[in-house]
Amino acid sequence: MAVKTITIDLEAYERLSRLKNGDSFSQVIKKYLPAPGASAGDLLADLDDAEVSEDTLDAVEGVVGERREHPARVSRW
């Protein structure tokens, strides 16, 4: 596995550290920062003018609603 060294300020380090709960920093970042293509904006950009079923739109709306309550969006500090 390749690794990269990054530099972050102390406030960013403390925030990231509080989310660890025994995980590695890499695991925390992957958990709280979705991969490209995982957001509704990415979906819309890919779909452009394609037609989308009501079931698909309902499913996307459900995921967006769940993400509003995601720990990364709700301040813990």
URLINRA-V935773 format. One record per backbone hydrogen bond with DSSP energy under -1.0 kcal/mol. CO is the residue of the C=O (numbers start at 1). NH is the residue of the N-H. Records with the same first field share a line. If there is no record, write none. Layout:
CO: NH / NH
//
This chain:
9: 13
10: 14
11: 15
12: 16
13: 17
14: 18
17: 20
20: 23
24: 28
25: 29
26: 30
27: 31
28: 32
29: 33
35: 38
39: 43
40: 44
41: 45
42: 46
43: 47
44: 48
47: 50
53: 57
54: 58
55: 59
56: 60
57: 61
58: 62
59: 63
60: 64
61: 65
62: 66
63: 67
64: 68
66: 69
67: 70
70: 73 / 74
//
